């Protein structure tokens, strides 16, 4: 599913670049959560479970996978921002420390930037505090908030993914009902007060996103039981046709305030249901794993490249400019993968060696 992951990262880039609706980026994040649930259920079931101290080994491997590339990109962005005197990152954080070096806000913002912890709670703070968040402006890599959500998933995954399939289905159903209540203007059922910006932040509320993560885990369980049937290559073409049809229907149904959010969640669900078929068809494709590895640094680095690569972004010129920014982001991400993630992956598989064939995630 490496090509799908890069496609989703591209959707985020186009939405941030202003050449696609912002809902496409939100959709991509939702799908990333489902893919994460699929892969984490896979590695726990096939690599870690049954091994000695497997929960600790799982945490160590996830920390290496997430933090090492993040810290490298964070350092690169911080240094380039200072050299270019960028008005955005990380100058607000430096200014905050200069004005109040001993304040709790400054240290919370610093720890959040270093460990991606707390960015997901900022979403809730923003909802509960009149849709404004002081900490949001202090983030050096603002898209990393979704990585913070996934870190919470990883923290509970060794325990939650031991639940029965029926329990996971109940979690998915409960969170889906809560999301629908939020979209229907019933936010007080969840937050006990009216929240005017809750709809736009729906994809950042951790308890509600747990259902998307569990849906991905359920897709892996389906794949595990029916993988022999799913090996036929025609499933790939059926899946692609289904996704394109769903996208066309989604685009035609955007006609009021509620419908776009409802339809895009249905579209995300449609992509989630295709994961077993995509995985069965793509796991043998050449370069699919490499493309999937590129998607993570691509996601982290893209917004800095968009904001600081001096290219015209108005009229028809925005499309070739966006394409060039995409190419630059891919090139930078490829270098990071070859120089950092590949050696890191080899170390992880040596250090966390199991009795099963390792699966790159």
Buried (B, 14 or more C-beta within 10 A) or exposed (E): BBBBBBBBBBBBBBBBBEBBBEBBBBBBBBBBBBBBBBBBBBBBBBBBBEBEEBBEBBBBBBEBBBBBBBEBBBEBBBEEBEEEEBEBBBBBBBEBBEEEEEEEEBBBBBEBBEBBBBBBBBBBBBBBEEEEBBBBBBBBBBBBBBBBBBBBBBEEBBEBBEBEEEEBBBBBEBBBEBBBBBBEBEBEEBBEEEBEEBBBBBBBBBEBBBBBBBBBBBBBBBBEEEBEEBEEEEBBEEBBEBBEEBBEEBEEBEEEEEEBBBBBBEBBBBBBBBBBBBBBBBBEEEEBBBBBBBBBBBBBBBBBBBBBEEBEBEEEEBEEBBBEBBEBBBEBBBEBBEEBBEEBBEEBBEEBEBEBEBEBB
